[in-house]
Amino acid sequence: MSIVRKIKVITKDYKKENFYCKICKYPLLTNQDFDHDDEYQCCYDCFTQFAESRKEEWKNGWRPSKTVLRDYILLKNKLNSKEIKWV
């Protein structure tokens, strides 16, 4: 048996939460991730990698190139995999 319920949020200051980093697309997991997502629209890892040294440029719209971002995501995937092969 299944019950379908609709949830209606009744508040004017409702903010839709984002659960994924807009830069690397990884899930936001820690409080640091959510805090940095609120201010910089990215997770803590992307903040330290790209935004921390360019805070003003970042807030003005600067983002890493697609090539740099692709390489960063590949490295992040390798670091998060169970097995790392060093070549």
Biopython code that builds the backbone (N, CA, C, O; Angstrom):
import numpy as np
from Bio.PDB.StructureBuilder import StructureBuilder

atoms = [
    (1, "MET", "N", (0.842, -1.161, 0.000)),
    (1, "MET", "CA", (0.000, 0.000, 0.000)),
    (1, "MET", "C", (0.893, 1.232, 0.000)),
    (1, "MET", "O", (1.901, 1.286, 0.705)),
    (2, "SER", "N", (0.514, 2.202, -0.787)),
    (2, "SER", "CA", (1.316, 3.410, -0.935)),
    (2, "SER", "C", (0.463, 4.634, -0.646)),
    (2, "SER", "O", (-0.690, 4.719, -1.066)),
    (3, "ILE", "N", (1.039, 5.561, 0.066)),
    (3, "ILE", "CA", (0.338, 6.804, 0.368)),
    (3, "ILE", "C", (1.135, 7.937, -0.271)),
    (3, "ILE", "O", (2.331, 8.079, -0.019)),
    (4, "VAL", "N", (0.488, 8.724, -1.078)),
    (4, "VAL", "CA", (1.139, 9.860, -1.708)),
    (4, "VAL", "C", (0.660, 11.117, -1.004)),
    (4, "VAL", "O", (-0.534, 11.413, -0.965)),
    (5, "ARG", "N", (1.596, 11.833, -0.462)),
    (5, "ARG", "CA", (1.250, 13.069, 0.227)),
    (5, "ARG", "C", (1.953, 14.228, -0.449)),
    (5, "ARG", "O", (3.106, 14.114, -0.865)),
    (6, "LYS", "N", (1.265, 15.318, -0.552)),
    (6, "LYS", "CA", (1.869, 16.512, -1.116)),
    (6, "LYS", "C", (2.332, 17.400, 0.029)),
    (6, "LYS", "O", (1.613, 17.605, 1.007)),
    (7, "ILE", "N", (3.533, 17.917, -0.110)),
    (7, "ILE", "CA", (4.075, 18.812, 0.898)),
    (7, "ILE", "C", (4.043, 20.220, 0.327)),
    (7, "ILE", "O", (4.553, 20.468, -0.766)),
    (8, "LYS", "N", (3.459, 21.110, 1.049)),
    (8, "LYS", "CA", (3.375, 22.492, 0.613)),
    (8, "LYS", "C", (4.116, 23.352, 1.628)),
    (8, "LYS", "O", (3.796, 23.337, 2.817)),
    (9, "VAL", "N", (5.103, 24.099, 1.155)),
    (9, "VAL", "CA", (5.881, 24.971, 2.026)),
    (9, "VAL", "C", (5.183, 26.321, 2.072)),
    (9, "VAL", "O", (4.963, 26.960, 1.043)),
    (10, "ILE", "N", (4.842, 26.739, 3.282)),
    (10, "ILE", "CA", (4.125, 27.995, 3.454)),
    (10, "ILE", "C", (5.031, 28.964, 4.206)),
    (10, "ILE", "O", (4.960, 29.092, 5.429)),
    (11, "THR", "N", (5.862, 29.623, 3.461)),
    (11, "THR", "CA", (6.738, 30.642, 4.023)),
    (11, "THR", "C", (7.213, 31.535, 2.889)),
    (11, "THR", "O", (7.402, 31.059, 1.769)),
    (12, "LYS", "N", (7.405, 32.790, 3.151)),
    (12, "LYS", "CA", (7.829, 33.716, 2.109)),
    (12, "LYS", "C", (9.332, 33.662, 1.883)),
    (12, "LYS", "O", (9.804, 33.944, 0.782)),
    (13, "ASP", "N", (10.074, 33.309, 2.897)),
    (13, "ASP", "CA", (11.528, 33.288, 2.765)),
    (13, "ASP", "C", (12.058, 31.872, 2.522)),
    (13, "ASP", "O", (13.165, 31.532, 2.941)),
    (14, "TYR", "N", (11.260, 31.063, 1.847)),
    (14, "TYR", "CA", (11.678, 29.704, 1.496)),
    (14, "TYR", "C", (12.812, 29.773, 0.487)),
    (14, "TYR", "O", (12.723, 30.485, -0.513)),
    (15, "LYS", "N", (13.862, 29.040, 0.749)),
    (15, "LYS", "CA", (15.020, 28.993, -0.139)),
    (15, "LYS", "C", (15.215, 27.552, -0.592)),
    (15, "LYS", "O", (15.366, 26.652, 0.234)),
    (16, "LYS", "N", (15.211, 27.339, -1.873)),
    (16, "LYS", "CA", (15.421, 26.003, -2.407)),
    (16, "LYS", "C", (16.886, 25.633, -2.202)),
    (16, "LYS", "O", (17.783, 26.331, -2.674)),
    (17, "GLU", "N", (17.117, 24.542, -1.503)),
    (17, "GLU", "CA", (18.482, 24.094, -1.227)),
    (17, "GLU", "C", (19.060, 23.402, -2.460)),
    (17, "GLU", "O", (18.370, 22.684, -3.185)),
    (18, "ASN", "N", (20.319, 23.640, -2.661)),
    (18, "ASN", "CA", (21.059, 22.970, -3.709)),
    (18, "ASN", "C", (21.892, 21.886, -3.035)),
    (18, "ASN", "O", (22.552, 22.160, -2.032)),
    (19, "PHE", "N", (21.879, 20.691, -3.549)),
    (19, "PHE", "CA", (22.600, 19.587, -2.923)),
    (19, "PHE", "C", (23.807, 19.125, -3.730)),
    (19, "PHE", "O", (24.457, 18.147, -3.359)),
    (20, "TYR", "N", (24.115, 19.811, -4.826)),
    (20, "TYR", "CA", (25.256, 19.474, -5.654)),
    (20, "TYR", "C", (26.045, 20.729, -5.986)),
    (20, "TYR", "O", (25.483, 21.809, -6.164)),
    (21, "CYS", "N", (27.350, 20.564, -6.066)),
    (21, "CYS", "CA", (28.231, 21.668, -6.424)),
    (21, "CYS", "C", (27.960, 22.071, -7.872)),
    (21, "CYS", "O", (27.848, 21.213, -8.747)),
    (22, "LYS", "N", (27.857, 23.359, -8.119)),
    (22, "LYS", "CA", (27.598, 23.837, -9.480)),
    (22, "LYS", "C", (28.841, 23.745, -10.360)),
    (22, "LYS", "O", (28.736, 23.839, -11.583)),
    (23, "ILE", "N", (30.012, 23.562, -9.757)),
    (23, "ILE", "CA", (31.250, 23.495, -10.523)),
    (23, "ILE", "C", (31.610, 22.048, -10.853)),
    (23, "ILE", "O", (31.748, 21.699, -12.025)),
    (24, "CYS", "N", (31.763, 21.201, -9.829)),
    (24, "CYS", "CA", (32.223, 19.814, -10.056)),
    (24, "CYS", "C", (31.081, 18.798, -10.078)),
    (24, "CYS", "O", (31.292, 17.639, -10.433)),
    (25, "LYS", "N", (29.891, 19.218, -9.707)),
    (25, "LYS", "CA", (28.690, 18.351, -9.707)),
    (25, "LYS", "C", (28.720, 17.256, -8.644)),
    (25, "LYS", "O", (27.887, 16.350, -8.677)),
    (26, "TYR", "N", (29.661, 17.319, -7.706)),
    (26, "TYR", "CA", (29.696, 16.373, -6.594)),
    (26, "TYR", "C", (28.654, 16.796, -5.557)),
    (26, "TYR", "O", (28.317, 17.977, -5.481)),
    (27, "PRO", "N", (28.135, 15.857, -4.758)),
    (27, "PRO", "CA", (27.156, 16.225, -3.725)),
    (27, "PRO", "C", (27.805, 17.048, -2.617)),
    (27, "PRO", "O", (28.966, 16.839, -2.265)),
    (28, "LEU", "N", (27.038, 17.978, -2.079)),
    (28, "LEU", "CA", (27.481, 18.750, -0.925)),
    (28, "LEU", "C", (27.270, 17.875, 0.302)),
    (28, "LEU", "O", (26.150, 17.438, 0.569)),
    (29, "LEU", "N", (28.339, 17.618, 1.051)),
    (29, "LEU", "CA", (28.265, 16.664, 2.155)),
    (29, "LEU", "C", (28.443, 17.293, 3.534)),
    (29, "LEU", "O", (27.776, 16.891, 4.487)),
    (30, "THR", "N", (29.318, 18.256, 3.646)),
    (30, "THR", "CA", (29.669, 18.802, 4.955)),
    (30, "THR", "C", (29.077, 20.194, 5.138)),
    (30, "THR", "O", (28.584, 20.809, 4.193)),
    (31, "ASN", "N", (29.136, 20.673, 6.375)),
    (31, "ASN", "CA", (28.696, 22.042, 6.643)),
    (31, "ASN", "C", (29.529, 23.044, 5.866)),
    (31, "ASN", "O", (29.014, 24.058, 5.393)),
    (32, "GLN", "N", (30.822, 22.757, 5.734)),
    (32, "GLN", "CA", (31.696, 23.637, 4.948)),
    (32, "GLN", "C", (31.210, 23.714, 3.498)),
    (32, "GLN", "O", (31.204, 24.790, 2.900)),
    (33, "ASP", "N", (30.806, 22.582, 2.941)),
    (33, "ASP", "CA", (30.292, 22.576, 1.568)),
    (33, "ASP", "C", (29.073, 23.480, 1.443)),
    (33, "ASP", "O", (28.998, 24.297, 0.525)),
    (34, "PHE", "N", (28.119, 23.342, 2.356)),
    (34, "PHE", "CA", (26.904, 24.145, 2.291)),
    (34, "PHE", "C", (27.182, 25.619, 2.548)),
    (34, "PHE", "O", (26.579, 26.482, 1.909)),
    (35, "ASP", "N", (28.090, 25.920, 3.479)),
    (35, "ASP", "CA", (28.452, 27.317, 3.750)),
    (35, "ASP", "C", (29.082, 27.975, 2.525)),
    (35, "ASP", "O", (28.741, 29.104, 2.171)),
    (36, "HIS", "N", (29.996, 27.263, 1.888)),
    (36, "HIS", "CA", (30.652, 27.826, 0.711)),
    (36, "HIS", "C", (29.705, 27.870, -0.488)),
    (36, "HIS", "O", (29.828, 28.750, -1.341)),
    (37, "ASP", "N", (28.772, 26.938, -0.559)),
    (37, "ASP", "CA", (27.780, 26.986, -1.628)),
    (37, "ASP", "C", (26.904, 28.227, -1.490)),
    (37, "ASP", "O", (26.549, 28.848, -2.492)),
    (38, "ASP", "N", (26.553, 28.592, -0.259)),
    (38, "ASP", "CA", (25.746, 29.795, -0.046)),
    (38, "ASP", "C", (26.462, 31.055, -0.523)),
    (38, "ASP", "O", (25.862, 31.923, -1.158)),
    (39, "GLU", "N", (27.753, 31.142, -0.207)),
    (39, "GLU", "CA", (28.484, 32.373, -0.523)),
    (39, "GLU", "C", (29.140, 32.360, -1.902)),
    (39, "GLU", "O", (29.143, 33.378, -2.594)),
    (40, "TYR", "N", (29.700, 31.207, -2.308)),
    (40, "TYR", "CA", (30.479, 31.154, -3.547)),
    (40, "TYR", "C", (29.888, 30.261, -4.627)),
    (40, "TYR", "O", (30.470, 30.150, -5.706)),
    (41, "GLN", "N", (28.759, 29.626, -4.376)),
    (41, "GLN", "CA", (28.091, 28.729, -5.320)),
    (41, "GLN", "C", (29.000, 27.582, -5.763)),
    (41, "GLN", "O", (29.030, 27.212, -6.937)),
    (42, "CYS", "N", (29.742, 27.025, -4.797)),
    (42, "CYS", "CA", (30.566, 25.849, -5.071)),
    (42, "CYS", "C", (30.866, 25.146, -3.753)),
    (42, "CYS", "O", (30.688, 25.722, -2.680)),
    (43, "CYS", "N", (31.322, 23.898, -3.839)),
    (43, "CYS", "CA", (31.673, 23.145, -2.641)),
    (43, "CYS", "C", (32.987, 23.661, -2.055)),
    (43, "CYS", "O", (33.660, 24.492, -2.666)),
    (44, "TYR", "N", (33.343, 23.175, -0.890)),
    (44, "TYR", "CA", (34.565, 23.618, -0.224)),
    (44, "TYR", "C", (35.807, 23.252, -1.041)),
    (44, "TYR", "O", (36.744, 24.046, -1.129)),
    (45, "ASP", "N", (35.820, 22.052, -1.642)),
    (45, "ASP", "CA", (36.966, 21.643, -2.455)),
    (45, "ASP", "C", (37.173, 22.580, -3.646)),
    (45, "ASP", "O", (38.298, 22.998, -3.916)),
    (46, "CYS", "N", (36.101, 22.908, -4.352)),
    (46, "CYS", "CA", (36.209, 23.820, -5.490)),
    (46, "CYS", "C", (36.590, 25.222, -5.017)),
    (46, "CYS", "O", (37.317, 25.936, -5.706)),
    (47, "PHE", "N", (36.102, 25.609, -3.850)),
    (47, "PHE", "CA", (36.486, 26.908, -3.300)),
    (47, "PHE", "C", (37.991, 26.970, -3.072)),
    (47, "PHE", "O", (38.644, 27.928, -3.487)),
    (48, "THR", "N", (38.545, 25.952, -2.413)),
    (48, "THR", "CA", (39.979, 25.978, -2.130)),
    (48, "THR", "C", (40.804, 25.828, -3.408)),
    (48, "THR", "O", (41.896, 26.388, -3.505)),
    (49, "GLN", "N", (40.298, 25.086, -4.380)),
    (49, "GLN", "CA", (41.036, 24.874, -5.622)),
    (49, "GLN", "C", (40.991, 26.098, -6.540)),
    (49, "GLN", "O", (42.008, 26.457, -7.134)),
    (50, "PHE", "N", (39.825, 26.744, -6.665)),
    (50, "PHE", "CA", (39.658, 27.782, -7.669)),
    (50, "PHE", "C", (39.338, 29.171, -7.119)),
    (50, "PHE", "O", (39.873, 30.162, -7.616)),
    (51, "ALA", "N", (38.491, 29.260, -6.121)),
    (51, "ALA", "CA", (37.947, 30.560, -5.729)),
    (51, "ALA", "C", (38.725, 31.282, -4.636)),
    (51, "ALA", "O", (38.721, 32.512, -4.595)),
    (52, "GLU", "N", (39.384, 30.555, -3.761)),
    (52, "GLU", "CA", (40.009, 31.181, -2.596)),
    (52, "GLU", "C", (41.032, 32.248, -2.988)),
    (52, "GLU", "O", (41.082, 33.314, -2.373)),
    (53, "SER", "N", (41.834, 31.971, -3.991)),
    (53, "SER", "CA", (42.858, 32.931, -4.395)),
    (53, "SER", "C", (42.314, 34.014, -5.326)),
    (53, "SER", "O", (43.022, 34.967, -5.649)),
    (54, "ARG", "N", (41.055, 33.870, -5.758)),
    (54, "ARG", "CA", (40.434, 34.828, -6.684)),
    (54, "ARG", "C", (39.057, 35.250, -6.195)),
    (54, "ARG", "O", (38.114, 35.286, -6.985)),
    (55, "LYS", "N", (38.923, 35.564, -4.942)),
    (55, "LYS", "CA", (37.601, 35.837, -4.370)),
    (55, "LYS", "C", (36.850, 36.938, -5.121)),
    (55, "LYS", "O", (35.669, 36.780, -5.431)),
    (56, "GLU", "N", (37.520, 38.041, -5.411)),
    (56, "GLU", "CA", (36.847, 39.138, -6.108)),
    (56, "GLU", "C", (36.467, 38.739, -7.536)),
    (56, "GLU", "O", (35.343, 38.978, -7.977)),
    (57, "GLU", "N", (37.416, 38.127, -8.254)),
    (57, "GLU", "CA", (37.118, 37.696, -9.619)),
    (57, "GLU", "C", (36.002, 36.651, -9.625)),
    (57, "GLU", "O", (35.141, 36.653, -10.504)),
    (58, "TRP", "N", (36.029, 35.760, -8.634)),
    (58, "TRP", "CA", (35.006, 34.716, -8.536)),
    (58, "TRP", "C", (33.623, 35.335, -8.349)),
    (58, "TRP", "O", (32.659, 34.938, -9.003)),
    (59, "LYS", "N", (33.542, 36.309, -7.452)),
    (59, "LYS", "CA", (32.239, 36.955, -7.212)),
    (59, "LYS", "C", (31.788, 37.775, -8.415)),
    (59, "LYS", "O", (30.599, 38.059, -8.565)),
    (60, "ASN", "N", (32.735, 38.155, -9.275)),
    (60, "ASN", "CA", (32.400, 38.894, -10.497)),
    (60, "ASN", "C", (32.140, 37.970, -11.686)),
    (60, "ASN", "O", (31.914, 38.445, -12.799)),
    (61, "GLY", "N", (32.169, 36.649, -11.458)),
    (61, "GLY", "CA", (31.769, 35.714, -12.504)),
    (61, "GLY", "C", (32.856, 34.846, -13.096)),
    (61, "GLY", "O", (32.563, 34.017, -13.958)),
    (62, "TRP", "N", (34.111, 35.002, -12.668)),
    (62, "TRP", "CA", (35.175, 34.170, -13.210)),
    (62, "TRP", "C", (34.953, 32.714, -12.825)),
    (62, "TRP", "O", (34.587, 32.425, -11.685)),
    (63, "ARG", "N", (35.168, 31.799, -13.758)),
    (63, "ARG", "CA", (35.111, 30.364, -13.505)),
    (63, "ARG", "C", (36.244, 29.698, -14.270)),
    (63, "ARG", "O", (36.701, 30.247, -15.273)),
    (64, "PRO", "N", (36.714, 28.533, -13.830)),
    (64, "PRO", "CA", (37.799, 27.852, -14.544)),
    (64, "PRO", "C", (37.343, 27.408, -15.934)),
    (64, "PRO", "O", (36.154, 27.206, -16.180)),
    (65, "SER", "N", (38.307, 27.262, -16.829)),
    (65, "SER", "CA", (37.979, 26.822, -18.187)),
    (65, "SER", "C", (37.464, 25.380, -18.145)),
    (65, "SER", "O", (37.679, 24.662, -17.168)),
    (66, "LYS", "N", (36.794, 24.977, -19.197)),
    (66, "LYS", "CA", (36.249, 23.623, -19.266)),
    (66, "LYS", "C", (37.355, 22.575, -19.210)),
    (66, "LYS", "O", (37.170, 21.508, -18.625)),
    (67, "THR", "N", (38.496, 22.869, -19.810)),
    (67, "THR", "CA", (39.614, 21.932, -19.809)),
    (67, "THR", "C", (40.170, 21.749, -18.400)),
    (67, "THR", "O", (40.397, 20.622, -17.960)),
    (68, "VAL", "N", (40.387, 22.846, -17.702)),
    (68, "VAL", "CA", (40.898, 22.789, -16.328)),
    (68, "VAL", "C", (39.899, 22.068, -15.436)),
    (68, "VAL", "O", (40.282, 21.244, -14.605)),
    (69, "LEU", "N", (38.635, 22.375, -15.605)),
    (69, "LEU", "CA", (37.589, 21.748, -14.804)),
    (69, "LEU", "C", (37.492, 20.252, -15.081)),
    (69, "LEU", "O", (37.325, 19.460, -14.154)),
    (70, "ARG", "N", (37.594, 19.860, -16.344)),
    (70, "ARG", "CA", (37.559, 18.433, -16.705)),
    (70, "ARG", "C", (38.713, 17.688, -16.045)),
    (70, "ARG", "O", (38.516, 16.611, -15.481)),
    (71, "ASP", "N", (39.919, 18.257, -16.113)),
    (71, "ASP", "CA", (41.090, 17.619, -15.491)),
    (71, "ASP", "C", (40.929, 17.520, -13.978)),
    (71, "ASP", "O", (41.309, 16.518, -13.373)),
    (72, "TYR", "N", (40.366, 18.560, -13.369)),
    (72, "TYR", "CA", (40.139, 18.562, -11.925)),
    (72, "TYR", "C", (39.137, 17.479, -11.523)),
    (72, "TYR", "O", (39.344, 16.782, -10.529)),
    (73, "ILE", "N", (38.063, 17.335, -12.281)),
    (73, "ILE", "CA", (37.045, 16.322, -11.980)),
    (73, "ILE", "C", (37.612, 14.920, -12.179)),
    (73, "ILE", "O", (37.315, 14.021, -11.392)),
    (74, "LEU", "N", (38.424, 14.719, -13.216)),
    (74, "LEU", "CA", (39.068, 13.410, -13.414)),
    (74, "LEU", "C", (39.975, 13.068, -12.241)),
    (74, "LEU", "O", (39.967, 11.933, -11.765)),
    (75, "LEU", "N", (40.755, 14.032, -11.770)),
    (75, "LEU", "CA", (41.612, 13.812, -10.610)),
    (75, "LEU", "C", (40.778, 13.512, -9.367)),
    (75, "LEU", "O", (41.113, 12.615, -8.593)),
    (76, "LYS", "N", (39.706, 14.253, -9.180)),
    (76, "LYS", "CA", (38.822, 14.031, -8.026)),
    (76, "LYS", "C", (38.204, 12.633, -8.085)),
    (76, "LYS", "O", (38.081, 11.965, -7.058)),
    (77, "ASN", "N", (37.819, 12.196, -9.267)),
    (77, "ASN", "CA", (37.271, 10.846, -9.435)),
    (77, "ASN", "C", (38.310, 9.788, -9.080)),
    (77, "ASN", "O", (37.993, 8.800, -8.417)),
    (78, "LYS", "N", (39.543, 9.994, -9.519)),
    (78, "LYS", "CA", (40.605, 9.038, -9.200)),
    (78, "LYS", "C", (40.875, 8.986, -7.702)),
    (78, "LYS", "O", (41.063, 7.908, -7.138)),
    (79, "LEU", "N", (40.895, 10.141, -7.061)),
    (79, "LEU", "CA", (41.155, 10.178, -5.624)),
    (79, "LEU", "C", (40.034, 9.548, -4.813)),
    (79, "LEU", "O", (40.266, 9.039, -3.716)),
    (80, "ASN", "N", (38.820, 9.579, -5.350)),
    (80, "ASN", "CA", (37.684, 9.009, -4.645)),
    (80, "ASN", "C", (37.414, 7.557, -5.009)),
    (80, "ASN", "O", (36.524, 6.930, -4.436)),
    (81, "SER", "N", (38.177, 7.015, -5.961)),
    (81, "SER", "CA", (37.976, 5.616, -6.318)),
    (81, "SER", "C", (38.682, 4.722, -5.307)),
    (81, "SER", "O", (39.548, 5.181, -4.562)),
    (82, "LYS", "N", (38.318, 3.472, -5.283)),
    (82, "LYS", "CA", (38.893, 2.532, -4.317)),
    (82, "LYS", "C", (40.345, 2.213, -4.642)),
    (82, "LYS", "O", (41.143, 1.955, -3.741)),
    (83, "GLU", "N", (40.676, 2.229, -5.888)),
    (83, "GLU", "CA", (42.002, 1.815, -6.295)),
    (83, "GLU", "C", (42.667, 2.940, -7.087)),
    (83, "GLU", "O", (42.099, 3.446, -8.055)),
    (84, "ILE", "N", (43.851, 3.320, -6.679)),
    (84, "ILE", "CA", (44.592, 4.357, -7.392)),
    (84, "ILE", "C", (45.819, 3.700, -8.012)),
    (84, "ILE", "O", (46.615, 3.061, -7.323)),
    (85, "LYS", "N", (45.955, 3.867, -9.308)),
    (85, "LYS", "CA", (47.116, 3.331, -10.020)),
    (85, "LYS", "C", (48.004, 4.498, -10.402)),
    (85, "LYS", "O", (47.581, 5.396, -11.130)),
    (86, "TRP", "N", (49.216, 4.485, -9.920)),
    (86, "TRP", "CA", (50.184, 5.528, -10.233)),
    (86, "TRP", "C", (50.973, 5.091, -11.449)),
    (86, "TRP", "O", (51.484, 3.971, -11.495)),
    (87, "VAL", "N", (51.073, 5.949, -12.409)),
    (87, "VAL", "CA", (51.800, 5.641, -13.645)),
    (87, "VAL", "C", (53.103, 6.409, -13.662)),
    (87, "VAL", "O", (53.873, 6.297, -14.616)),
]
sb = StructureBuilder()
sb.init_structure("model")
sb.init_model(0)
sb.init_chain("A")
sb.init_seg("    ")
for serial, (resi, resn, name, xyz) in enumerate(atoms, 1):
    if name == "N":
        sb.init_residue(resn, " ", resi, " ")
    sb.init_atom(name, np.array(xyz, "f"), 0.0, 1.0, " ", f" {name:<3s}", serial, name[0])
structure = sb.get_structure()
